[in-house]
Amino acid sequence: MPTTDGYNQKIQYPVLSDAPNIELAFQTVVNGMVAQSVLRFANANERSATLVGAYSPVPGMITYLIAEDRWEAYRANGKWLLMSDGPWNPLTMANSHQPNSGSPGWRRKAGGGIELRGRIQPLPGNNLWDNGTLINFANLPSIAAPASLRNFIVASNRINTSATVSHYTCRVEIRATGTMWYDCEAGGGLTIGQTQAWFTLDGIQFSAADD
């Protein structure tokens, strides 16, 4: 019967006493080695369709998804763990808000979690709301949403109409639905002719619901 490699990786190879069957002998060696290498798939859907039955993923298996441009490792809990930061994805803006700089977006972090970046501003000529009302400014897809409500204090740049009071913080709220909201301290905003007010998402990280 076949024996296994000396590195104790359970890769079988034929011995002289085995019945002659070169096809089966090579298949056993090839399948054993491929399972221990980095498996490449066009996307996550192709991986799911391929790794089934006798070829189901096992703990320690590593894959690279071409479309998603990411490496993932299969864990004993039956989930894929991200091994490299995913690509940045743009935010879907809402309610008269737009990017200020930094290409506002989100990405998955290696080891799990969602990271945000970029600065947000109201459309030119409008103020950031500062009357205590929560304003929906952008939306995340469900795959990037947290399991429950998350709140963050972030940097902002606002000045009141008389240019006598400046504010440098703002609160960002991210809901399990993926909607993103903000509110600011009263007294700041934007005056026509002054620098556009903004707040940043840089530094925000949280666990997605499926982490």
ChimeraX commands (.cxc) that place a marker at each C-alpha (Angstrom):
marker #1 position 0.00,0.00,0.00 radius 0.5
marker #1 position 1.17,3.60,-0.54 radius 0.5
marker #1 position 3.33,5.27,2.07 radius 0.5
marker #1 position 3.52,8.97,3.01 radius 0.5
marker #1 position 6.14,11.70,2.73 radius 0.5
marker #1 position 8.88,12.19,5.27 radius 0.5
marker #1 position 7.61,15.65,6.28 radius 0.5
marker #1 position 4.48,14.11,7.80 radius 0.5
marker #1 position 2.18,16.07,5.46 radius 0.5
marker #1 position 0.18,12.93,4.61 radius 0.5
marker #1 position 1.02,13.08,0.89 radius 0.5
marker #1 position 0.92,9.51,-0.39 radius 0.5
marker #1 position 3.15,7.97,-3.01 radius 0.5
marker #1 position 3.29,4.40,-4.40 radius 0.5
marker #1 position 5.82,1.74,-3.36 radius 0.5
marker #1 position 7.16,-1.16,-5.42 radius 0.5
marker #1 position 4.82,-3.66,-3.78 radius 0.5
marker #1 position 1.69,-1.78,-4.99 radius 0.5
marker #1 position -0.31,-3.14,-7.91 radius 0.5
marker #1 position 0.78,-1.40,-11.15 radius 0.5
marker #1 position -1.57,1.54,-11.89 radius 0.5
marker #1 position 0.35,4.60,-13.02 radius 0.5
marker #1 position -2.78,6.77,-13.40 radius 0.5
marker #1 position -3.93,6.14,-9.83 radius 0.5
marker #1 position -0.39,6.50,-8.50 radius 0.5
marker #1 position 0.09,9.92,-10.11 radius 0.5
marker #1 position -3.40,11.07,-9.14 radius 0.5
marker #1 position -2.73,10.32,-5.48 radius 0.5
marker #1 position 0.56,12.24,-5.53 radius 0.5
marker #1 position -0.78,15.21,-7.52 radius 0.5
marker #1 position -3.95,15.63,-5.45 radius 0.5
marker #1 position -1.98,15.41,-2.25 radius 0.5
marker #1 position 0.49,18.09,-3.35 radius 0.5
marker #1 position -2.13,20.43,-4.81 radius 0.5
marker #1 position -4.13,20.38,-1.58 radius 0.5
marker #1 position -1.03,21.59,0.28 radius 0.5
marker #1 position -0.25,24.41,-2.18 radius 0.5
marker #1 position -1.96,27.76,-2.75 radius 0.5
marker #1 position -5.12,26.94,-4.72 radius 0.5
marker #1 position -6.12,29.59,-7.28 radius 0.5
marker #1 position -9.72,30.28,-8.25 radius 0.5
marker #1 position -11.35,32.89,-10.49 radius 0.5
marker #1 position -13.53,34.05,-7.59 radius 0.5
marker #1 position -15.20,32.89,-4.38 radius 0.5
marker #1 position -18.10,31.34,-6.30 radius 0.5
marker #1 position -15.77,29.12,-8.30 radius 0.5
marker #1 position -14.03,28.06,-5.10 radius 0.5
marker #1 position -17.34,27.14,-3.46 radius 0.5
marker #1 position -18.40,25.12,-6.50 radius 0.5
marker #1 position -15.07,23.28,-6.71 radius 0.5
marker #1 position -14.25,22.48,-3.09 radius 0.5
marker #1 position -17.05,20.01,-2.38 radius 0.5
marker #1 position -17.39,16.32,-1.57 radius 0.5
marker #1 position -14.08,14.49,-1.53 radius 0.5
marker #1 position -12.39,17.82,-2.34 radius 0.5
marker #1 position -13.97,19.84,0.45 radius 0.5
marker #1 position -11.65,22.35,2.16 radius 0.5
marker #1 position -9.68,21.18,5.18 radius 0.5
marker #1 position -8.15,23.28,7.98 radius 0.5
marker #1 position -4.90,24.89,6.86 radius 0.5
marker #1 position -5.83,25.04,3.15 radius 0.5
marker #1 position -4.85,28.33,1.46 radius 0.5
marker #1 position -6.54,29.84,-1.59 radius 0.5
marker #1 position -6.06,32.91,-3.77 radius 0.5
marker #1 position -9.16,34.49,-5.33 radius 0.5
marker #1 position -8.25,36.29,-8.55 radius 0.5
marker #1 position -11.29,38.59,-8.89 radius 0.5
marker #1 position -11.21,39.56,-5.21 radius 0.5
marker #1 position -7.37,39.76,-5.20 radius 0.5
marker #1 position -7.01,38.12,-1.79 radius 0.5
marker #1 position -5.49,35.14,0.01 radius 0.5
marker #1 position -7.58,33.20,2.51 radius 0.5
marker #1 position -6.90,30.26,4.84 radius 0.5
marker #1 position -9.49,27.70,5.91 radius 0.5
marker #1 position -9.89,27.35,9.66 radius 0.5
marker #1 position -11.12,24.53,11.89 radius 0.5
marker #1 position -14.29,26.54,12.59 radius 0.5
marker #1 position -15.34,26.12,8.95 radius 0.5
marker #1 position -14.65,29.73,7.92 radius 0.5
marker #1 position -12.16,31.32,5.54 radius 0.5
marker #1 position -9.73,33.72,7.25 radius 0.5
marker #1 position -8.45,36.67,5.20 radius 0.5
marker #1 position -4.64,36.58,5.02 radius 0.5
marker #1 position -4.11,39.81,3.08 radius 0.5
marker #1 position -5.86,43.18,3.12 radius 0.5
marker #1 position -8.58,43.21,0.50 radius 0.5
marker #1 position -8.90,45.87,-2.23 radius 0.5
marker #1 position -10.53,49.21,-1.44 radius 0.5
marker #1 position -14.19,49.52,-2.41 radius 0.5
marker #1 position -15.87,52.93,-2.82 radius 0.5
marker #1 position -18.64,54.00,-0.46 radius 0.5
marker #1 position -22.12,54.66,-1.80 radius 0.5
marker #1 position -22.76,58.31,-0.92 radius 0.5
marker #1 position -26.17,59.52,0.28 radius 0.5
marker #1 position -28.20,62.65,1.01 radius 0.5
marker #1 position -26.21,65.47,-0.60 radius 0.5
marker #1 position -22.78,64.36,0.59 radius 0.5
marker #1 position -19.65,63.67,-1.45 radius 0.5
marker #1 position -15.98,62.73,-1.07 radius 0.5
marker #1 position -13.67,65.50,0.09 radius 0.5
marker #1 position -10.38,63.62,-0.32 radius 0.5
marker #1 position -8.72,60.29,0.39 radius 0.5
marker #1 position -11.07,58.22,-1.83 radius 0.5
marker #1 position -13.66,57.30,0.84 radius 0.5
marker #1 position -14.08,53.53,0.91 radius 0.5
marker #1 position -13.93,50.28,2.85 radius 0.5
marker #1 position -11.89,47.08,2.75 radius 0.5
marker #1 position -11.52,43.81,4.61 radius 0.5
marker #1 position -8.45,43.55,6.83 radius 0.5
marker #1 position -6.14,40.55,7.07 radius 0.5
marker #1 position -7.27,38.43,10.00 radius 0.5
marker #1 position -10.79,39.87,9.88 radius 0.5
marker #1 position -12.47,43.24,10.29 radius 0.5
marker #1 position -13.47,46.20,8.14 radius 0.5
marker #1 position -11.36,49.35,7.68 radius 0.5
marker #1 position -12.66,52.72,6.42 radius 0.5
marker #1 position -10.82,55.67,4.92 radius 0.5
marker #1 position -11.36,59.09,3.33 radius 0.5
marker #1 position -12.92,62.47,4.10 radius 0.5
marker #1 position -16.58,63.40,3.59 radius 0.5
marker #1 position -18.15,66.80,2.95 radius 0.5
marker #1 position -21.61,68.12,2.10 radius 0.5
marker #1 position -22.17,69.24,-1.45 radius 0.5
marker #1 position -20.69,72.73,-2.08 radius 0.5
marker #1 position -22.72,75.51,-0.51 radius 0.5
marker #1 position -24.17,73.27,2.22 radius 0.5
marker #1 position -23.27,72.92,5.88 radius 0.5
marker #1 position -22.50,69.87,7.94 radius 0.5
marker #1 position -25.56,69.38,10.13 radius 0.5
marker #1 position -24.94,70.41,13.73 radius 0.5
marker #1 position -28.40,70.54,15.32 radius 0.5
marker #1 position -28.32,67.10,16.91 radius 0.5
marker #1 position -29.97,65.38,13.94 radius 0.5
marker #1 position -28.31,62.18,12.73 radius 0.5
marker #1 position -27.68,62.42,8.98 radius 0.5
marker #1 position -27.24,59.42,6.69 radius 0.5
marker #1 position -24.22,60.32,4.53 radius 0.5
marker #1 position -23.21,56.96,3.01 radius 0.5
marker #1 position -24.02,53.24,2.95 radius 0.5
marker #1 position -22.02,50.02,3.25 radius 0.5
marker #1 position -23.02,46.74,1.59 radius 0.5
marker #1 position -24.39,44.05,3.90 radius 0.5
marker #1 position -21.14,42.04,3.68 radius 0.5
marker #1 position -19.26,44.94,5.29 radius 0.5
marker #1 position -21.86,45.90,7.91 radius 0.5
marker #1 position -21.30,45.31,11.65 radius 0.5
marker #1 position -23.44,42.87,13.63 radius 0.5
marker #1 position -24.70,45.73,15.82 radius 0.5
marker #1 position -24.56,49.51,16.12 radius 0.5
marker #1 position -21.06,51.01,16.31 radius 0.5
marker #1 position -20.09,54.61,17.19 radius 0.5
marker #1 position -16.82,56.46,16.57 radius 0.5
marker #1 position -15.41,59.91,17.31 radius 0.5
marker #1 position -13.54,61.18,14.26 radius 0.5
marker #1 position -11.63,64.29,13.20 radius 0.5
marker #1 position -13.46,67.11,11.44 radius 0.5
marker #1 position -12.75,70.66,10.30 radius 0.5
marker #1 position -15.55,73.18,10.76 radius 0.5
marker #1 position -15.85,76.89,11.53 radius 0.5
marker #1 position -18.92,78.93,12.44 radius 0.5
marker #1 position -20.31,81.71,10.26 radius 0.5
marker #1 position -18.47,84.46,12.16 radius 0.5
marker #1 position -15.20,82.51,12.00 radius 0.5
marker #1 position -14.85,82.78,15.78 radius 0.5
marker #1 position -15.43,79.12,16.75 radius 0.5
marker #1 position -13.80,76.03,15.28 radius 0.5
marker #1 position -14.70,72.38,15.86 radius 0.5
marker #1 position -12.44,69.43,15.23 radius 0.5
marker #1 position -14.49,66.33,16.09 radius 0.5
marker #1 position -17.60,64.61,14.84 radius 0.5
marker #1 position -19.48,61.39,15.71 radius 0.5
marker #1 position -19.96,58.65,13.10 radius 0.5
marker #1 position -22.55,55.91,13.64 radius 0.5
marker #1 position -22.57,52.68,11.61 radius 0.5
marker #1 position -25.65,50.48,11.83 radius 0.5
marker #1 position -26.18,46.76,11.23 radius 0.5
marker #1 position -28.09,47.70,8.07 radius 0.5
marker #1 position -24.90,49.21,6.63 radius 0.5
marker #1 position -26.20,52.79,6.79 radius 0.5
marker #1 position -23.65,55.37,7.99 radius 0.5
marker #1 position -24.69,58.47,9.95 radius 0.5
marker #1 position -23.02,61.50,11.54 radius 0.5
marker #1 position -23.79,64.34,13.90 radius 0.5
marker #1 position -21.61,67.26,14.99 radius 0.5
marker #1 position -21.40,69.69,17.90 radius 0.5
marker #1 position -23.55,72.78,17.47 radius 0.5
marker #1 position -21.91,75.97,16.26 radius 0.5
marker #1 position -19.71,74.89,13.37 radius 0.5
marker #1 position -20.40,74.64,9.66 radius 0.5
marker #1 position -19.50,76.30,6.41 radius 0.5
marker #1 position -19.71,79.86,5.19 radius 0.5
marker #1 position -19.59,80.59,1.47 radius 0.5
marker #1 position -16.03,81.61,0.67 radius 0.5
marker #1 position -14.51,79.71,3.59 radius 0.5
marker #1 position -12.88,76.28,3.51 radius 0.5
marker #1 position -15.34,73.46,2.92 radius 0.5
marker #1 position -16.20,71.68,6.18 radius 0.5
marker #1 position -15.43,67.95,6.35 radius 0.5
marker #1 position -15.07,64.93,8.63 radius 0.5
marker #1 position -12.87,61.89,8.19 radius 0.5
marker #1 position -13.39,58.12,8.33 radius 0.5
marker #1 position -9.65,57.41,8.70 radius 0.5
marker #1 position -8.90,55.14,11.63 radius 0.5
marker #1 position -12.34,53.51,11.84 radius 0.5
marker #1 position -12.17,49.71,12.12 radius 0.5
marker #1 position -14.79,47.20,13.27 radius 0.5
marker #1 position -15.79,43.56,12.94 radius 0.5
marker #1 position -18.21,42.68,10.16 radius 0.5
marker #1 position -21.23,40.56,11.07 radius 0.5
marker #1 position -19.73,37.51,9.35 radius 0.5
marker #1 position -16.29,37.72,11.02 radius 0.5
marker link #1:1,2 radius 0.2
marker link #1:2,3 radius 0.2
marker link #1:3,4 radius 0.2
marker link #1:4,5 radius 0.2
marker link #1:5,6 radius 0.2
marker link #1:6,7 radius 0.2
marker link #1:7,8 radius 0.2
marker link #1:8,9 radius 0.2
marker link #1:9,10 radius 0.2
marker link #1:10,11 radius 0.2
marker link #1:11,12 radius 0.2
marker link #1:12,13 radius 0.2
marker link #1:13,14 radius 0.2
marker link #1:14,15 radius 0.2
marker link #1:15,16 radius 0.2
marker link #1:16,17 radius 0.2
marker link #1:17,18 radius 0.2
marker link #1:18,19 radius 0.2
marker link #1:19,20 radius 0.2
marker link #1:20,21 radius 0.2
marker link #1:21,22 radius 0.2
marker link #1:22,23 radius 0.2
marker link #1:23,24 radius 0.2
marker link #1:24,25 radius 0.2
marker link #1:25,26 radius 0.2
marker link #1:26,27 radius 0.2
marker link #1:27,28 radius 0.2
marker link #1:28,29 radius 0.2
marker link #1:29,30 radius 0.2
marker link #1:30,31 radius 0.2
marker link #1:31,32 radius 0.2
marker link #1:32,33 radius 0.2
marker link #1:33,34 radius 0.2
marker link #1:34,35 radius 0.2
marker link #1:35,36 radius 0.2
marker link #1:36,37 radius 0.2
marker link #1:37,38 radius 0.2
marker link #1:38,39 radius 0.2
marker link #1:39,40 radius 0.2
marker link #1:40,41 radius 0.2
marker link #1:41,42 radius 0.2
marker link #1:42,43 radius 0.2
marker link #1:43,44 radius 0.2
marker link #1:44,45 radius 0.2
marker link #1:45,46 radius 0.2
marker link #1:46,47 radius 0.2
marker link #1:47,48 radius 0.2
marker link #1:48,49 radius 0.2
marker link #1:49,50 radius 0.2
marker link #1:50,51 radius 0.2
marker link #1:51,52 radius 0.2
marker link #1:52,53 radius 0.2
marker link #1:53,54 radius 0.2
marker link #1:54,55 radius 0.2
marker link #1:55,56 radius 0.2
marker link #1:56,57 radius 0.2
marker link #1:57,58 radius 0.2
marker link #1:58,59 radius 0.2
marker link #1:59,60 radius 0.2
marker link #1:60,61 radius 0.2
marker link #1:61,62 radius 0.2
marker link #1:62,63 radius 0.2
marker link #1:63,64 radius 0.2
marker link #1:64,65 radius 0.2
marker link #1:65,66 radius 0.2
marker link #1:66,67 radius 0.2
marker link #1:67,68 radius 0.2
marker link #1:68,69 radius 0.2
marker link #1:69,70 radius 0.2
marker link #1:70,71 radius 0.2
marker link #1:71,72 radius 0.2
marker link #1:72,73 radius 0.2
marker link #1:73,74 radius 0.2
marker link #1:74,75 radius 0.2
marker link #1:75,76 radius 0.2
marker link #1:76,77 radius 0.2
marker link #1:77,78 radius 0.2
marker link #1:78,79 radius 0.2
marker link #1:79,80 radius 0.2
marker link #1:80,81 radius 0.2
marker link #1:81,82 radius 0.2
marker link #1:82,83 radius 0.2
marker link #1:83,84 radius 0.2
marker link #1:84,85 radius 0.2
marker link #1:85,86 radius 0.2
marker link #1:86,87 radius 0.2
marker link #1:87,88 radius 0.2
marker link #1:88,89 radius 0.2
marker link #1:89,90 radius 0.2
marker link #1:90,91 radius 0.2
marker link #1:91,92 radius 0.2
marker link #1:92,93 radius 0.2
marker link #1:93,94 radius 0.2
marker link #1:94,95 radius 0.2
marker link #1:95,96 radius 0.2
marker link #1:96,97 radius 0.2
marker link #1:97,98 radius 0.2
marker link #1:98,99 radius 0.2
marker link #1:99,100 radius 0.2
marker link #1:100,101 radius 0.2
marker link #1:101,102 radius 0.2
marker link #1:102,103 radius 0.2
marker link #1:103,104 radius 0.2
marker link #1:104,105 radius 0.2
marker link #1:105,106 radius 0.2
marker link #1:106,107 radius 0.2
marker link #1:107,108 radius 0.2
marker link #1:108,109 radius 0.2
marker link #1:109,110 radius 0.2
marker link #1:110,111 radius 0.2
marker link #1:111,112 radius 0.2
marker link #1:112,113 radius 0.2
marker link #1:113,114 radius 0.2
marker link #1:114,115 radius 0.2
marker link #1:115,116 radius 0.2
marker link #1:116,117 radius 0.2
marker link #1:117,118 radius 0.2
marker link #1:118,119 radius 0.2
marker link #1:119,120 radius 0.2
marker link #1:120,121 radius 0.2
marker link #1:121,122 radius 0.2
marker link #1:122,123 radius 0.2
marker link #1:123,124 radius 0.2
marker link #1:124,125 radius 0.2
marker link #1:125,126 radius 0.2
marker link #1:126,127 radius 0.2
marker link #1:127,128 radius 0.2
marker link #1:128,129 radius 0.2
marker link #1:129,130 radius 0.2
marker link #1:130,131 radius 0.2
marker link #1:131,132 radius 0.2
marker link #1:132,133 radius 0.2
marker link #1:133,134 radius 0.2
marker link #1:134,135 radius 0.2
marker link #1:135,136 radius 0.2
marker link #1:136,137 radius 0.2
marker link #1:137,138 radius 0.2
marker link #1:138,139 radius 0.2
marker link #1:139,140 radius 0.2
marker link #1:140,141 radius 0.2
marker link #1:141,142 radius 0.2
marker link #1:142,143 radius 0.2
marker link #1:143,144 radius 0.2
marker link #1:144,145 radius 0.2
marker link #1:145,146 radius 0.2
marker link #1:146,147 radius 0.2
marker link #1:147,148 radius 0.2
marker link #1:148,149 radius 0.2
marker link #1:149,150 radius 0.2
marker link #1:150,151 radius 0.2
marker link #1:151,152 radius 0.2
marker link #1:152,153 radius 0.2
marker link #1:153,154 radius 0.2
marker link #1:154,155 radius 0.2
marker link #1:155,156 radius 0.2
marker link #1:156,157 radius 0.2
marker link #1:157,158 radius 0.2
marker link #1:158,159 radius 0.2
marker link #1:159,160 radius 0.2
marker link #1:160,161 radius 0.2
marker link #1:161,162 radius 0.2
marker link #1:162,163 radius 0.2
marker link #1:163,164 radius 0.2
marker link #1:164,165 radius 0.2
marker link #1:165,166 radius 0.2
marker link #1:166,167 radius 0.2
marker link #1:167,168 radius 0.2
marker link #1:168,169 radius 0.2
marker link #1:169,170 radius 0.2
marker link #1:170,171 radius 0.2
marker link #1:171,172 radius 0.2
marker link #1:172,173 radius 0.2
marker link #1:173,174 radius 0.2
marker link #1:174,175 radius 0.2
marker link #1:175,176 radius 0.2
marker link #1:176,177 radius 0.2
marker link #1:177,178 radius 0.2
marker link #1:178,179 radius 0.2
marker link #1:179,180 radius 0.2
marker link #1:180,181 radius 0.2
marker link #1:181,182 radius 0.2
marker link #1:182,183 radius 0.2
marker link #1:183,184 radius 0.2
marker link #1:184,185 radius 0.2
marker link #1:185,186 radius 0.2
marker link #1:186,187 radius 0.2
marker link #1:187,188 radius 0.2
marker link #1:188,189 radius 0.2
marker link #1:189,190 radius 0.2
marker link #1:190,191 radius 0.2
marker link #1:191,192 radius 0.2
marker link #1:192,193 radius 0.2
marker link #1:193,194 radius 0.2
marker link #1:194,195 radius 0.2
marker link #1:195,196 radius 0.2
marker link #1:196,197 radius 0.2
marker link #1:197,198 radius 0.2
marker link #1:198,199 radius 0.2
marker link #1:199,200 radius 0.2
marker link #1:200,201 radius 0.2
marker link #1:201,202 radius 0.2
marker link #1:202,203 radius 0.2
marker link #1:203,204 radius 0.2
marker link #1:204,205 radius 0.2
marker link #1:205,206 radius 0.2
marker link #1:206,207 radius 0.2
marker link #1:207,208 radius 0.2
marker link #1:208,209 radius 0.2
marker link #1:209,210 radius 0.2
marker link #1:210,211 radius 0.2
view
